[in-house]
């Protein structure tokens, strides 16, 4: 999970200014959703 986070962070830094933050946000949402579905973490509610 940390490896995937680092890849997303590097992608956000190295992409053009307008696309980088969007890739980071979407990637974090996908990573979080997959972690919840896999049962690695739980939701707040």
mmCIF entry with sequence, helices, sheets and N, C-alpha, C, O atoms, coordinates in Angstrom:
data_MODEL
# 
_entry.id   MODEL 
# 
_entity.id                         1 
_entity.type                       polymer 
_entity.pdbx_number_of_molecules   1 
# 
_entity_poly.entity_id                      1 
_entity_poly.type                           'polypeptide(L)' 
_entity_poly.nstd_linkage                   no 
_entity_poly.nstd_monomer                   no 
_entity_poly.pdbx_seq_one_letter_code       
;(UNK)(UNK)(UNK)(UNK)(UNK)(UNK)(UNK)(UNK)(UNK)(UNK)(UNK)(UNK)(UNK)(UNK)(UNK)(UNK)
(UNK)(UNK)(UNK)(UNK)(UNK)(UNK)(UNK)(UNK)(UNK)(UNK)(UNK)(UNK)(UNK)(UNK)(UNK)(UNK)
(UNK)(UNK)(UNK)(UNK)(UNK)(UNK)(UNK)(UNK)(UNK)(UNK)(UNK)(UNK)(UNK)
;
_entity_poly.pdbx_seq_one_letter_code_can   XXXXXXXXXXXXXXXXXXXXXXXXXXXXXXXXXXXXXXXXXXXXX 
_entity_poly.pdbx_strand_id                 A 
# 
loop_
_entity_poly_seq.entity_id 
_entity_poly_seq.num 
_entity_poly_seq.mon_id 
_entity_poly_seq.hetero 
1 1  UNK n 
1 2  UNK n 
1 3  UNK n 
1 4  UNK n 
1 5  UNK n 
1 6  UNK n 
1 7  UNK n 
1 8  UNK n 
1 9  UNK n 
1 10 UNK n 
1 11 UNK n 
1 12 UNK n 
1 13 UNK n 
1 14 UNK n 
1 15 UNK n 
1 16 UNK n 
1 17 UNK n 
1 18 UNK n 
1 19 UNK n 
1 20 UNK n 
1 21 UNK n 
1 22 UNK n 
1 23 UNK n 
1 24 UNK n 
1 25 UNK n 
1 26 UNK n 
1 27 UNK n 
1 28 UNK n 
1 29 UNK n 
1 30 UNK n 
1 31 UNK n 
1 32 UNK n 
1 33 UNK n 
1 34 UNK n 
1 35 UNK n 
1 36 UNK n 
1 37 UNK n 
1 38 UNK n 
1 39 UNK n 
1 40 UNK n 
1 41 UNK n 
1 42 UNK n 
1 43 UNK n 
1 44 UNK n 
1 45 UNK n 
# 
_struct_asym.id          A 
_struct_asym.entity_id   1 
# 
loop_
_struct_conf.conf_type_id 
_struct_conf.id 
_struct_conf.pdbx_PDB_helix_id 
_struct_conf.beg_label_comp_id 
_struct_conf.beg_label_asym_id 
_struct_conf.beg_label_seq_id 
_struct_conf.pdbx_beg_PDB_ins_code 
_struct_conf.end_label_comp_id 
_struct_conf.end_label_asym_id 
_struct_conf.end_label_seq_id 
_struct_conf.pdbx_end_PDB_ins_code 
_struct_conf.beg_auth_comp_id 
_struct_conf.beg_auth_asym_id 
_struct_conf.beg_auth_seq_id 
_struct_conf.end_auth_comp_id 
_struct_conf.end_auth_asym_id 
_struct_conf.end_auth_seq_id 
_struct_conf.pdbx_PDB_helix_class 
_struct_conf.details 
_struct_conf.pdbx_PDB_helix_length 
HELX_P HELX_P1 AA1 UNK A 2  ? UNK A 14 ? UNK A 2  UNK A 14 1 ? 13 
HELX_P HELX_P2 AA2 UNK A 17 ? UNK A 38 ? UNK A 17 UNK A 38 1 ? 22 
# 
_struct_conf_type.id          HELX_P 
_struct_conf_type.criteria    ? 
_struct_conf_type.reference   ? 
# 
loop_
_atom_site.group_PDB 
_atom_site.id 
_atom_site.type_symbol 
_atom_site.label_atom_id 
_atom_site.label_alt_id 
_atom_site.label_comp_id 
_atom_site.label_asym_id 
_atom_site.label_entity_id 
_atom_site.label_seq_id 
_atom_site.pdbx_PDB_ins_code 
_atom_site.Cartn_x 
_atom_site.Cartn_y 
_atom_site.Cartn_z 
_atom_site.occupancy 
_atom_site.B_iso_or_equiv 
_atom_site.pdbx_formal_charge 
_atom_site.auth_seq_id 
_atom_site.auth_comp_id 
_atom_site.auth_asym_id 
_atom_site.auth_atom_id 
_atom_site.pdbx_PDB_model_num 
ATOM 1   N N  . UNK A 1 1  ? 0.832   -1.179 0.000   1.00 0.00 ? 1  UNK A N  1 
ATOM 2   C CA . UNK A 1 1  ? 0.000   0.000  0.000   1.00 0.00 ? 1  UNK A CA 1 
ATOM 3   C C  . UNK A 1 1  ? 0.885   1.254  0.000   1.00 0.00 ? 1  UNK A C  1 
ATOM 4   O O  . UNK A 1 1  ? 0.594   2.234  -0.686  1.00 0.00 ? 1  UNK A O  1 
ATOM 5   N N  . UNK A 1 2  ? 1.947   1.203  0.766   1.00 0.00 ? 2  UNK A N  1 
ATOM 6   C CA . UNK A 1 2  ? 2.856   2.348  0.785   1.00 0.00 ? 2  UNK A CA 1 
ATOM 7   C C  . UNK A 1 2  ? 3.556   2.530  -0.559  1.00 0.00 ? 2  UNK A C  1 
ATOM 8   O O  . UNK A 1 2  ? 3.795   3.657  -0.995  1.00 0.00 ? 2  UNK A O  1 
ATOM 9   N N  . UNK A 1 3  ? 3.879   1.424  -1.205  1.00 0.00 ? 3  UNK A N  1 
ATOM 10  C CA . UNK A 1 3  ? 4.513   1.496  -2.519  1.00 0.00 ? 3  UNK A CA 1 
ATOM 11  C C  . UNK A 1 3  ? 3.591   2.179  -3.527  1.00 0.00 ? 3  UNK A C  1 
ATOM 12  O O  . UNK A 1 3  ? 4.028   3.025  -4.307  1.00 0.00 ? 3  UNK A O  1 
ATOM 13  N N  . UNK A 1 4  ? 2.315   1.806  -3.504  1.00 0.00 ? 4  UNK A N  1 
ATOM 14  C CA . UNK A 1 4  ? 1.340   2.413  -4.411  1.00 0.00 ? 4  UNK A CA 1 
ATOM 15  C C  . UNK A 1 4  ? 1.181   3.894  -4.116  1.00 0.00 ? 4  UNK A C  1 
ATOM 16  O O  . UNK A 1 4  ? 1.065   4.702  -5.037  1.00 0.00 ? 4  UNK A O  1 
ATOM 17  N N  . UNK A 1 5  ? 1.176   4.259  -2.837  1.00 0.00 ? 5  UNK A N  1 
ATOM 18  C CA . UNK A 1 5  ? 1.084   5.663  -2.449  1.00 0.00 ? 5  UNK A CA 1 
ATOM 19  C C  . UNK A 1 5  ? 2.274   6.456  -2.990  1.00 0.00 ? 5  UNK A C  1 
ATOM 20  O O  . UNK A 1 5  ? 2.111   7.565  -3.497  1.00 0.00 ? 5  UNK A O  1 
ATOM 21  N N  . UNK A 1 6  ? 3.467   5.879  -2.878  1.00 0.00 ? 6  UNK A N  1 
ATOM 22  C CA . UNK A 1 6  ? 4.652   6.568  -3.386  1.00 0.00 ? 6  UNK A CA 1 
ATOM 23  C C  . UNK A 1 6  ? 4.601   6.747  -4.899  1.00 0.00 ? 6  UNK A C  1 
ATOM 24  O O  . UNK A 1 6  ? 5.018   7.786  -5.410  1.00 0.00 ? 6  UNK A O  1 
ATOM 25  N N  . UNK A 1 7  ? 4.100   5.761  -5.615  1.00 0.00 ? 7  UNK A N  1 
ATOM 26  C CA . UNK A 1 7  ? 3.953   5.878  -7.069  1.00 0.00 ? 7  UNK A CA 1 
ATOM 27  C C  . UNK A 1 7  ? 2.992   7.004  -7.408  1.00 0.00 ? 7  UNK A C  1 
ATOM 28  O O  . UNK A 1 7  ? 3.263   7.802  -8.305  1.00 0.00 ? 7  UNK A O  1 
ATOM 29  N N  . UNK A 1 8  ? 1.864   7.078  -6.697  1.00 0.00 ? 8  UNK A N  1 
ATOM 30  C CA . UNK A 1 8  ? 0.896   8.153  -6.949  1.00 0.00 ? 8  UNK A CA 1 
ATOM 31  C C  . UNK A 1 8  ? 1.492   9.522  -6.643  1.00 0.00 ? 8  UNK A C  1 
ATOM 32  O O  . UNK A 1 8  ? 1.252   10.487 -7.368  1.00 0.00 ? 8  UNK A O  1 
ATOM 33  N N  . UNK A 1 9  ? 2.265   9.600  -5.574  1.00 0.00 ? 9  UNK A N  1 
ATOM 34  C CA . UNK A 1 9  ? 2.885   10.873 -5.206  1.00 0.00 ? 9  UNK A CA 1 
ATOM 35  C C  . UNK A 1 9  ? 3.890   11.310 -6.266  1.00 0.00 ? 9  UNK A C  1 
ATOM 36  O O  . UNK A 1 9  ? 3.911   12.480 -6.649  1.00 0.00 ? 9  UNK A O  1 
ATOM 37  N N  . UNK A 1 10 ? 4.710   10.400 -6.737  1.00 0.00 ? 10 UNK A N  1 
ATOM 38  C CA . UNK A 1 10 ? 5.676   10.718 -7.787  1.00 0.00 ? 10 UNK A CA 1 
ATOM 39  C C  . UNK A 1 10 ? 4.977   11.112 -9.088  1.00 0.00 ? 10 UNK A C  1 
ATOM 40  O O  . UNK A 1 10 ? 5.412   12.036 -9.775  1.00 0.00 ? 10 UNK A O  1 
ATOM 41  N N  . UNK A 1 11 ? 3.902   10.414 -9.420  1.00 0.00 ? 11 UNK A N  1 
ATOM 42  C CA . UNK A 1 11 ? 3.158   10.762 -10.630 1.00 0.00 ? 11 UNK A CA 1 
ATOM 43  C C  . UNK A 1 11 ? 2.582   12.164 -10.525 1.00 0.00 ? 11 UNK A C  1 
ATOM 44  O O  . UNK A 1 11 ? 2.600   12.916 -11.500 1.00 0.00 ? 11 UNK A O  1 
ATOM 45  N N  . UNK A 1 12 ? 2.074   12.521 -9.357  1.00 0.00 ? 12 UNK A N  1 
ATOM 46  C CA . UNK A 1 12 ? 1.526   13.859 -9.158  1.00 0.00 ? 12 UNK A CA 1 
ATOM 47  C C  . UNK A 1 12 ? 2.581   14.941 -9.278  1.00 0.00 ? 12 UNK A C  1 
ATOM 48  O O  . UNK A 1 12 ? 2.296   16.037 -9.761  1.00 0.00 ? 12 UNK A O  1 
ATOM 49  N N  . UNK A 1 13 ? 3.794   14.646 -8.844  1.00 0.00 ? 13 UNK A N  1 
ATOM 50  C CA . UNK A 1 13 ? 4.877   15.632 -8.908  1.00 0.00 ? 13 UNK A CA 1 
ATOM 51  C C  . UNK A 1 13 ? 5.380   15.808 -10.336 1.00 0.00 ? 13 UNK A C  1 
ATOM 52  O O  . UNK A 1 13 ? 5.663   16.931 -10.753 1.00 0.00 ? 13 UNK A O  1 
ATOM 53  N N  . UNK A 1 14 ? 5.494   14.726 -11.086 1.00 0.00 ? 14 UNK A N  1 
ATOM 54  C CA . UNK A 1 14 ? 6.136   14.759 -12.394 1.00 0.00 ? 14 UNK A CA 1 
ATOM 55  C C  . UNK A 1 14 ? 5.210   15.095 -13.558 1.00 0.00 ? 14 UNK A C  1 
ATOM 56  O O  . UNK A 1 14 ? 5.686   15.344 -14.665 1.00 0.00 ? 14 UNK A O  1 
ATOM 57  N N  . UNK A 1 15 ? 3.922   15.106 -13.335 1.00 0.00 ? 15 UNK A N  1 
ATOM 58  C CA . UNK A 1 15 ? 2.986   15.427 -14.418 1.00 0.00 ? 15 UNK A CA 1 
ATOM 59  C C  . UNK A 1 15 ? 2.823   16.945 -14.523 1.00 0.00 ? 15 UNK A C  1 
ATOM 60  O O  . UNK A 1 15 ? 3.199   17.678 -13.609 1.00 0.00 ? 15 UNK A O  1 
ATOM 61  N N  . UNK A 1 16 ? 2.265   17.411 -15.636 1.00 0.00 ? 16 UNK A N  1 
ATOM 62  C CA . UNK A 1 16 ? 2.029   18.852 -15.785 1.00 0.00 ? 16 UNK A CA 1 
ATOM 63  C C  . UNK A 1 16 ? 1.168   19.406 -14.651 1.00 0.00 ? 16 UNK A C  1 
ATOM 64  O O  . UNK A 1 16 ? 0.422   18.668 -14.006 1.00 0.00 ? 16 UNK A O  1 
ATOM 65  N N  . UNK A 1 17 ? 1.279   20.702 -14.418 1.00 0.00 ? 17 UNK A N  1 
ATOM 66  C CA . UNK A 1 17 ? 0.652   21.360 -13.268 1.00 0.00 ? 17 UNK A CA 1 
ATOM 67  C C  . UNK A 1 17 ? -0.852  21.107 -13.141 1.00 0.00 ? 17 UNK A C  1 
ATOM 68  O O  . UNK A 1 17 ? -1.340  20.941 -12.023 1.00 0.00 ? 17 UNK A O  1 
ATOM 69  N N  . UNK A 1 18 ? -1.584  21.073 -14.220 1.00 0.00 ? 18 UNK A N  1 
ATOM 70  C CA . UNK A 1 18 ? -3.035  20.926 -14.133 1.00 0.00 ? 18 UNK A CA 1 
ATOM 71  C C  . UNK A 1 18 ? -3.465  19.466 -13.949 1.00 0.00 ? 18 UNK A C  1 
ATOM 72  O O  . UNK A 1 18 ? -4.514  19.206 -13.359 1.00 0.00 ? 18 UNK A O  1 
ATOM 73  N N  . UNK A 1 19 ? -2.690  18.535 -14.434 1.00 0.00 ? 19 UNK A N  1 
ATOM 74  C CA . UNK A 1 19 ? -3.074  17.126 -14.403 1.00 0.00 ? 19 UNK A CA 1 
ATOM 75  C C  . UNK A 1 19 ? -2.572  16.431 -13.138 1.00 0.00 ? 19 UNK A C  1 
ATOM 76  O O  . UNK A 1 19 ? -3.240  15.529 -12.633 1.00 0.00 ? 19 UNK A O  1 
ATOM 77  N N  . UNK A 1 20 ? -1.422  16.827 -12.621 1.00 0.00 ? 20 UNK A N  1 
ATOM 78  C CA . UNK A 1 20 ? -0.801  16.169 -11.480 1.00 0.00 ? 20 UNK A CA 1 
ATOM 79  C C  . UNK A 1 20 ? -1.694  16.043 -10.251 1.00 0.00 ? 20 UNK A C  1 
ATOM 80  O O  . UNK A 1 20 ? -1.867  14.937 -9.740  1.00 0.00 ? 20 UNK A O  1 
ATOM 81  N N  . UNK A 1 21 ? -2.269  17.147 -9.757  1.00 0.00 ? 21 UNK A N  1 
ATOM 82  C CA . UNK A 1 21 ? -3.135  17.033 -8.580  1.00 0.00 ? 21 UNK A CA 1 
ATOM 83  C C  . UNK A 1 21 ? -4.371  16.170 -8.825  1.00 0.00 ? 21 UNK A C  1 
ATOM 84  O O  . UNK A 1 21 ? -4.818  15.463 -7.922  1.00 0.00 ? 21 UNK A O  1 
ATOM 85  N N  . UNK A 1 22 ? -4.919  16.220 -10.018 1.00 0.00 ? 22 UNK A N  1 
ATOM 86  C CA . UNK A 1 22 ? -6.096  15.402 -10.331 1.00 0.00 ? 22 UNK A CA 1 
ATOM 87  C C  . UNK A 1 22 ? -5.751  13.919 -10.289 1.00 0.00 ? 22 UNK A C  1 
ATOM 88  O O  . UNK A 1 22 ? -6.530  13.115 -9.778  1.00 0.00 ? 22 UNK A O  1 
ATOM 89  N N  . UNK A 1 23 ? -4.594  13.553 -10.821 1.00 0.00 ? 23 UNK A N  1 
ATOM 90  C CA . UNK A 1 23 ? -4.161  12.159 -10.798 1.00 0.00 ? 23 UNK A CA 1 
ATOM 91  C C  . UNK A 1 23 ? -3.958  11.699 -9.359  1.00 0.00 ? 23 UNK A C  1 
ATOM 92  O O  . UNK A 1 23 ? -4.336  10.581 -9.007  1.00 0.00 ? 23 UNK A O  1 
ATOM 93  N N  . UNK A 1 24 ? -3.367  12.547 -8.530  1.00 0.00 ? 24 UNK A N  1 
ATOM 94  C CA . UNK A 1 24 ? -3.142  12.188 -7.132  1.00 0.00 ? 24 UNK A CA 1 
ATOM 95  C C  . UNK A 1 24 ? -4.447  11.983 -6.380  1.00 0.00 ? 24 UNK A C  1 
ATOM 96  O O  . UNK A 1 24 ? -4.572  11.029 -5.612  1.00 0.00 ? 24 UNK A O  1 
ATOM 97  N N  . UNK A 1 25 ? -5.414  12.852 -6.586  1.00 0.00 ? 25 UNK A N  1 
ATOM 98  C CA . UNK A 1 25 ? -6.692  12.751 -5.879  1.00 0.00 ? 25 UNK A CA 1 
ATOM 99  C C  . UNK A 1 25 ? -7.461  11.509 -6.322  1.00 0.00 ? 25 UNK A C  1 
ATOM 100 O O  . UNK A 1 25 ? -7.958  10.750 -5.490  1.00 0.00 ? 25 UNK A O  1 
ATOM 101 N N  . UNK A 1 26 ? -7.555  11.310 -7.619  1.00 0.00 ? 26 UNK A N  1 
ATOM 102 C CA . UNK A 1 26 ? -8.280  10.141 -8.133  1.00 0.00 ? 26 UNK A CA 1 
ATOM 103 C C  . UNK A 1 26 ? -7.577  8.852  -7.698  1.00 0.00 ? 26 UNK A C  1 
ATOM 104 O O  . UNK A 1 26 ? -8.239  7.888  -7.314  1.00 0.00 ? 26 UNK A O  1 
ATOM 105 N N  . UNK A 1 27 ? -6.272  8.828  -7.755  1.00 0.00 ? 27 UNK A N  1 
ATOM 106 C CA . UNK A 1 27 ? -5.526  7.652  -7.323  1.00 0.00 ? 27 UNK A CA 1 
ATOM 107 C C  . UNK A 1 27 ? -5.727  7.349  -5.852  1.00 0.00 ? 27 UNK A C  1 
ATOM 108 O O  . UNK A 1 27 ? -5.864  6.186  -5.473  1.00 0.00 ? 27 UNK A O  1 
ATOM 109 N N  . UNK A 1 28 ? -5.747  8.382  -5.013  1.00 0.00 ? 28 UNK A N  1 
ATOM 110 C CA . UNK A 1 28 ? -5.982  8.172  -3.584  1.00 0.00 ? 28 UNK A CA 1 
ATOM 111 C C  . UNK A 1 28 ? -7.389  7.637  -3.328  1.00 0.00 ? 28 UNK A C  1 
ATOM 112 O O  . UNK A 1 28 ? -7.574  6.780  -2.463  1.00 0.00 ? 28 UNK A O  1 
ATOM 113 N N  . UNK A 1 29 ? -8.375  8.128  -4.063  1.00 0.00 ? 29 UNK A N  1 
ATOM 114 C CA . UNK A 1 29 ? -9.739  7.618  -3.905  1.00 0.00 ? 29 UNK A CA 1 
ATOM 115 C C  . UNK A 1 29 ? -9.838  6.154  -4.312  1.00 0.00 ? 29 UNK A C  1 
ATOM 116 O O  . UNK A 1 29 ? -10.487 5.360  -3.630  1.00 0.00 ? 29 UNK A O  1 
ATOM 117 N N  . UNK A 1 30 ? -9.204  5.801  -5.409  1.00 0.00 ? 30 UNK A N  1 
ATOM 118 C CA . UNK A 1 30 ? -9.228  4.410  -5.868  1.00 0.00 ? 30 UNK A CA 1 
ATOM 119 C C  . UNK A 1 30 ? -8.498  3.511  -4.873  1.00 0.00 ? 30 UNK A C  1 
ATOM 120 O O  . UNK A 1 30 ? -8.979  2.425  -4.550  1.00 0.00 ? 30 UNK A O  1 
ATOM 121 N N  . UNK A 1 31 ? -7.357  3.950  -4.394  1.00 0.00 ? 31 UNK A N  1 
ATOM 122 C CA . UNK A 1 31 ? -6.590  3.176  -3.419  1.00 0.00 ? 31 UNK A CA 1 
ATOM 123 C C  . UNK A 1 31 ? -7.375  2.992  -2.127  1.00 0.00 ? 31 UNK A C  1 
ATOM 124 O O  . UNK A 1 31 ? -7.395  1.894  -1.570  1.00 0.00 ? 31 UNK A O  1 
ATOM 125 N N  . UNK A 1 32 ? -8.018  4.039  -1.648  1.00 0.00 ? 32 UNK A N  1 
ATOM 126 C CA . UNK A 1 32 ? -8.819  3.939  -0.430  1.00 0.00 ? 32 UNK A CA 1 
ATOM 127 C C  . UNK A 1 32 ? -10.004 3.015  -0.596  1.00 0.00 ? 32 UNK A C  1 
ATOM 128 O O  . UNK A 1 32 ? -10.289 2.205  0.286   1.00 0.00 ? 32 UNK A O  1 
ATOM 129 N N  . UNK A 1 33 ? -10.687 3.123  -1.696  1.00 0.00 ? 33 UNK A N  1 
ATOM 130 C CA . UNK A 1 33 ? -11.852 2.264  -1.941  1.00 0.00 ? 33 UNK A CA 1 
ATOM 131 C C  . UNK A 1 33 ? -11.447 0.802  -2.040  1.00 0.00 ? 33 UNK A C  1 
ATOM 132 O O  . UNK A 1 33 ? -12.136 -0.067 -1.507  1.00 0.00 ? 33 UNK A O  1 
ATOM 133 N N  . UNK A 1 34 ? -10.352 0.524  -2.706  1.00 0.00 ? 34 UNK A N  1 
ATOM 134 C CA . UNK A 1 34 ? -9.917  -0.865 -2.825  1.00 0.00 ? 34 UNK A CA 1 
ATOM 135 C C  . UNK A 1 34 ? -9.448  -1.416 -1.481  1.00 0.00 ? 34 UNK A C  1 
ATOM 136 O O  . UNK A 1 34 ? -9.628  -2.604 -1.214  1.00 0.00 ? 34 UNK A O  1 
ATOM 137 N N  . UNK A 1 35 ? -8.853  -0.584 -0.632  1.00 0.00 ? 35 UNK A N  1 
ATOM 138 C CA . UNK A 1 35 ? -8.447  -1.038 0.697   1.00 0.00 ? 35 UNK A CA 1 
ATOM 139 C C  . UNK A 1 35 ? -9.662  -1.375 1.556   1.00 0.00 ? 35 UNK A C  1 
ATOM 140 O O  . UNK A 1 35 ? -9.633  -2.348 2.309   1.00 0.00 ? 35 UNK A O  1 
ATOM 141 N N  . UNK A 1 36 ? -10.730 -0.583 1.454   1.00 0.00 ? 36 UNK A N  1 
ATOM 142 C CA . UNK A 1 36 ? -11.946 -0.863 2.207   1.00 0.00 ? 36 UNK A CA 1 
ATOM 143 C C  . UNK A 1 36 ? -12.594 -2.139 1.699   1.00 0.00 ? 36 UNK A C  1 
ATOM 144 O O  . UNK A 1 36 ? -13.014 -2.975 2.501   1.00 0.00 ? 36 UNK A O  1 
ATOM 145 N N  . UNK A 1 37 ? -12.686 -2.309 0.385   1.00 0.00 ? 37 UNK A N  1 
ATOM 146 C CA . UNK A 1 37 ? -13.305 -3.500 -0.170  1.00 0.00 ? 37 UNK A CA 1 
ATOM 147 C C  . UNK A 1 37 ? -12.512 -4.763 0.148   1.00 0.00 ? 37 UNK A C  1 
ATOM 148 O O  . UNK A 1 37 ? -13.096 -5.837 0.299   1.00 0.00 ? 37 UNK A O  1 
ATOM 149 N N  . UNK A 1 38 ? -11.197 -4.648 0.251   1.00 0.00 ? 38 UNK A N  1 
ATOM 150 C CA . UNK A 1 38 ? -10.363 -5.802 0.572   1.00 0.00 ? 38 UNK A CA 1 
ATOM 151 C C  . UNK A 1 38 ? -10.396 -6.133 2.066   1.00 0.00 ? 38 UNK A C  1 
ATOM 152 O O  . UNK A 1 38 ? -9.929  -7.194 2.479   1.00 0.00 ? 38 UNK A O  1 
ATOM 153 N N  . UNK A 1 39 ? -10.944 -5.233 2.866   1.00 0.00 ? 39 UNK A N  1 
ATOM 154 C CA . UNK A 1 39 ? -11.038 -5.471 4.295   1.00 0.00 ? 39 UNK A CA 1 
ATOM 155 C C  . UNK A 1 39 ? -9.776  -5.088 5.058   1.00 0.00 ? 39 UNK A C  1 
ATOM 156 O O  . UNK A 1 39 ? -9.626  -5.467 6.220   1.00 0.00 ? 39 UNK A O  1 
ATOM 157 N N  . UNK A 1 40 ? -8.881  -4.359 4.442   1.00 0.00 ? 40 UNK A N  1 
ATOM 158 C CA . UNK A 1 40 ? -7.663  -3.932 5.125   1.00 0.00 ? 40 UNK A CA 1 
ATOM 159 C C  . UNK A 1 40 ? -7.937  -2.818 6.130   1.00 0.00 ? 40 UNK A C  1 
ATOM 160 O O  . UNK A 1 40 ? -7.284  -2.737 7.169   1.00 0.00 ? 40 UNK A O  1 
ATOM 161 N N  . UNK A 1 41 ? -8.892  -1.975 5.819   1.00 0.00 ? 41 UNK A N  1 
ATOM 162 C CA . UNK A 1 41 ? -9.314  -0.894 6.710   1.00 0.00 ? 41 UNK A CA 1 
ATOM 163 C C  . UNK A 1 41 ? -10.827 -0.876 6.757   1.00 0.00 ? 41 UNK A C  1 
ATOM 164 O O  . UNK A 1 41 ? -11.485 -1.515 5.935   1.00 0.00 ? 41 UNK A O  1 
ATOM 165 N N  . UNK A 1 42 ? -11.383 -0.152 7.710   1.00 0.00 ? 42 UNK A N  1 
ATOM 166 C CA . UNK A 1 42 ? -12.841 -0.065 7.792   1.00 0.00 ? 42 UNK A CA 1 
ATOM 167 C C  . UNK A 1 42 ? -13.264 1.392  7.591   1.00 0.00 ? 42 UNK A C  1 
ATOM 168 O O  . UNK A 1 42 ? -12.462 2.317  7.720   1.00 0.00 ? 42 UNK A O  1 
ATOM 169 N N  . UNK A 1 43 ? -14.525 1.562  7.276   1.00 0.00 ? 43 UNK A N  1 
ATOM 170 C CA . UNK A 1 43 ? -15.059 2.919  7.108   1.00 0.00 ? 43 UNK A CA 1 
ATOM 171 C C  . UNK A 1 43 ? -15.331 3.540  8.463   1.00 0.00 ? 43 UNK A C  1 
ATOM 172 O O  . UNK A 1 43 ? -15.285 2.857  9.486   1.00 0.00 ? 43 UNK A O  1 
ATOM 173 N N  . UNK A 1 44 ? -15.613 4.824  8.475   1.00 0.00 ? 44 UNK A N  1 
ATOM 174 C CA . UNK A 1 44 ? -15.890 5.514  9.734   1.00 0.00 ? 44 UNK A CA 1 
ATOM 175 C C  . UNK A 1 44 ? -17.230 5.140  10.313  1.00 0.00 ? 44 UNK A C  1 
ATOM 176 O O  . UNK A 1 44 ? -17.403 5.158  11.531  1.00 0.00 ? 44 UNK A O  1 
ATOM 177 N N  . UNK A 1 45 ? -18.188 4.799  9.463   1.00 0.00 ? 45 UNK A N  1 
ATOM 178 C CA . UNK A 1 45 ? -19.525 4.473  9.959   1.00 0.00 ? 45 UNK A CA 1 
ATOM 179 C C  . UNK A 1 45 ? -19.727 3.021  9.995   1.00 0.00 ? 45 UNK A C  1 
ATOM 180 O O  . UNK A 1 45 ? -20.798 2.555  10.386  1.00 0.00 ? 45 UNK A O  1 
# 
